[in-house]
Amino acid sequence: MLKIAVIGLGDISKIHIPAIQANPNSELTAVCDSDEALKDTVPGVNFYSDYEEMLEQENLDCVHVCLPHHLHYLATKACVEKGVHVFQEKPLARNAEEGMSLVDLEEANKDIKICVSFQNRFNETFEKLQEIVASGKYGKITGLKGLVTWFRSKAYYDVKPWRGQMKYAGGGVMINQAIHTLDLMQLLGGQINTIRGSIDNLFDYGYEVEDTAVANIQFSNGSTGLFFATNTNAGNSSVELQVMLEKGKLTIKDSILTKINEQGKKVEIIEDQKLPGSKFYYGASHAKLINHFYTCIKNDSQDYIHVKDAQTSMEMISAIRRSSEIKQEIKMEVYQ
């Protein structure tokens, strides 16, 4: 039985905790949050307001880090130094430089596992999409398109001001909402040659982080990618991920994978599982990834999403930001 703890009792912890409690081979023994008012949030488990104290007092196998972005590195480092495996929420860090510190931490502690929560890799639609692309049935990839068109009100930032400040969040729509889409695009497209991007704020909320980003991505295999993300839509529309191949087109939208057949008609291939009572865009794959990681801990397997795997998306975000600043194409030297 794995002894599990959660650091951070914000929104995303409400996805992690039920998954932990549903796993027959794990036991949630402690939670931690600096807000003492959350003490009774999870009945029957020990509550701490200081994760250093929790790590000293509890005999833990794995800790879930569900904190604001600026605390990811510090909390993960503290766990690793205590010999505790980590399931860390996205993003890896606030920027590529801080991400490399986590890559170095992983390299220096190879006996401790750090899994980054890019759970959309485990969506049924994406798994099937990868399988079809890898089969070569429709030829090579010629292009990729990733669209994230959501809405975030000023109140979203006002209620948690760290979300709007670079020193805490590391960015806006790219790092907080669209990082999963960037991750899936690079996973399909492979090594990246160049990125040309532009970021801006279309809403005048007075916060530092971007609400809109667009980028052209040139992959080493000759394919191209279009990435567009915004928090200024009228509402939260479905994320769209499209793969154009030499002999076909495959699209994930509304959590359904479709293809265009010979008659030009859209044909459904597979639909993602739904997570009842939750935000639709979280999907249902957190539990799949968490259960998979626990199995990797038990079996001492390396088959999980490593820090070095998550670093690529950090490099992409940094390249888009830098390209926007200097208005030039950025040559990528991604940790791949």
N, C-alpha and C positions, 0 to 999 in steps of 0.2 A: 504494500500500500504506500503510494507516494504521498508525502506530506507537502501540502501546497499552501502558499500565502499569496496575497494580492496587495500590492502597494498602489494606492490611489483608488478612491471610491467615486470617481466621476462617472460620466455617461457610459463610457466604454466598459467599465467594470461590470455593468449590468448584463453585458453579453458574456463576459468571461466567467463570472461566478456561477451562473446556472450550468455552464458547460463543465466546469470543474466538479460541481456537485452531482452531475449526472453520470460522471465517469466512475464505474465500479472499482477501478484500481487507484483512485485518488481520494484524498481527504483534505478538505479545506480546513486548516487548523488556525490560521491567523489572517487578519487584514490590518492595513495601516493607512491612515490618512491624517494629515495635519489638523483637520477640522474635527474637534472633539464632539461636535454635534452629531457626527455620523457614527458614534460609538455603537448604537443599537441597530445599525443598518443590516448587519448579518448576524442574526441570533445564533448562539451556540459556538461561536469561535472567538478566540482572543483578539482584542483590539489594541493597537498601538498607535501612538501619534508620532513616533520616531522609528524609521525603518532600521536604523543602526541598532537600536535597542531590540527590535524584533529579531534581527539576525543573530544577536547575542543570546537571546532567551529561547528561541525556538530551534528545534532540530528539523530543518527543512530540506526537502529534495529539490524543489523548484519554486521560484517566485515569479509571479506575473507582474510586470512593470506597466502600470496603466496611468502614468503621470503626464503632466504637460511636457512638451518637447525638450525644454531646457534641462529637465531633470533625468532624462533617459540615460545619458552617459554616466552620470554620478551614481544613480541607483543600480544600474547594471554592473558597474565596476565594483560597488560595495558587495553585491551578491557574489560575483565571481571570486572576489578576494576571500570570501567566506566559504568557498567551495560549493556554492549552490548554483544549480542550473537556472537559466533565465528564459522566460517567454516574454519577449518585449514587444509592446505595441509599436506600430509605425508612428512616425518615421523613425529611421535608424537614429538620427541626430538632427541638430538644427541646420547643419550644412555639411558639405563634403569634407572639410578639414576635420570637424569633430567626428564625422563618420569614420575617417581613417584612424582616429584614436581608438575607436571600437574595433576596427579591423586588427589593429596592433594588439589590443587586449585579447581578442579571440586567438590570435596566433601564439601569444605568450601563455595561454591557458587552454591547451588543446584537450585536456581532460574534462573541461567544463563546457557544457553545451549552451549556446545562445541561439534561440530561434526567434526570428523577426516575423511579426504577424502580417504577412502578405497573404491573407486567407483566400483572396480571390483567385489565387493560383489553383485552389482546390474546388472552385465552382465546377459543377458538372459540365456546364457549357464550355468553359475554358479547357478543361481536361479533354473533352471530345474534340474541340478545335485543334488543340496541339496534336492529338492523335491523327486527325485527318491531314493536317499540314505535313506531319512527319512521314505519312504514308507515300507522299509524292503523287497521289491520285490526280490531283489537279495542277501538277507542276510546281514550279518554284514561286516563292512570294515575290510579287512585284511592287506591292505597296501596302501600307498600314494606315488606318485612320482611328484616332482615339478622341472621343468627344465627351466632355463632362459639362453639362449646362444645368447648374443648380442655382439656388437663391439663398443668400444669408443676409438677414436683416441687420441693422445697426445694433439692435438689442442683443444679437448673438455675440457680438464683440463686447458690448457694454457689460453684459453679465459676467463675462470672463475676459477681462482686458488683456491678459497675456496673449490671447489669440491674435490681437492686432499689433503686437510689438515684436519687431525683428529679434531683439535680444532674448526673447522668451520662445517665440514660435518658430523663428527662422524663415518665415515666409507666410504666404496666405493660401490661395486656392491650389497652387502646385503641391505644396508640402502637406496640406491638411486635408484637402478633398480629392485631388486628382493623382496623388502619388501611386495609387494602385494601378491606374491606367497607364502611367509611364512605366511601371514595373512590368506589366503584361506586354506592352509594346516592345520593350527591349528583350524580353524573354522569347518572343516570337521572331523578332528581327535580327537578333544576334549583335555582334560587335558593331559599334557606332563609329563612323568616320568623323562626321561633322554635325553641328547643330546651329541653326540660325533662329533666334527667338526674339520675342518682344513681350514685355509685360506692362501692365498699366492698371489704373484704378478708374473704373467707369462710374462707381458710386462715390460720392464725396462724404465718406464717413469720418475722415480725419485720422484714420489709422495708417500705419506705415506699410503694412503688408499688401501685396497685390491682390486684386479681385479677379483679374483676367490675364490669361497668358496664351500665346500661340507660338508654335514652333514647327520648323521644317527639319526633319531628321534624315540624314543620309547614312544608310547602313553599308557596311563593308561588302555585303553580298550584292550590292547594286540596287537594292530596293529603297524606297523612300517612305517617310512617315509624316503624316500631318497630325499634330496634337493641338487641341483647342480646349481650354477650360475656363469657365467663368462662374462667379457667384452672383451674377447680375441678371439671371433669367427671371421670368415671372414666377417660377416655382421650380421644384426639383424634378427635372426630366430624367428619363432613363439614360444611364451611361451607354455609349455605343462604341463597340470595338469591331472594326471591319478589316478583313484580310483579303486583299486582291491577289489572285494567283494567275498563272499563265492560262489556266483553263477553267476558271471559276471564281466565285466571290462568296465569302462566308462572313456572316454578320452576327454579332451578339448584341441584342437590344431587347429591352423589357425582360431581361433574364432568360431569353430564348435564343438558341443558336439556329440560324436559318441559312439556306443556300439558295442560289438562283438556279433553277433547272434549265434544261435545253429549250424549253418553251418560254423562258423568261419569267416564270412564276416562282414565287417565294415558297420554299418548302421547309417546314419545321423539322429539326433534327433532334433536339433535346432541350428540356427546360430545367432551370435550377430549382433545387429545393427552396421552399419558402420558410422564413422564420416568423412564426405567428407573434403578433403583439410587439413587433420591433420596427425600427426604421427600415424601410425596404432596401435601402442601399447598403446596409450592413451585410445582407445576404445571410446564408445559413452555414457558411463554411468555417466560421471561427471554431465551432466544436470539432469539425473534422480535422482541422490543423492541430488544435490542442490535443485531441486524442492521439493523433499521429506522433506528435512530439513526445508525449508520455511513453508511447511504445518505443520510440528511439532511445529515451532515457533507460527504460527497462532492458532493452536489448543491446545497448551501447552501439547504436547505429548512427551513422553520419548523414542519413537521408532526411534532412530537414532544411529549412531556409536559413542559411548561415548569414552572419554579419556581412561577409564578403559578397554574398548574393544581393543583399539589400543596398550595398554601397553604390551600385550602378545608378539607381534612381536618384541618389543624392548628387552624384556627379552630373546627371542630366539636368537637374534643377539648377545647380550652380552654373552650368554652361548656358542655360536659357537666360538666367539672370544676368550673367556677364555679357552675353551677346546683346541683350537689350540695352545695357549700359553703353557699350562701345559701338553698337550698331554694325557689328561685323559677325561673320561666321566664326564659330569656335571649333577648333580641332580637338577632338576628344581623345583623352588618354584615360579611358575608363578602366577601373579595377574589374576586369572581366576574366 
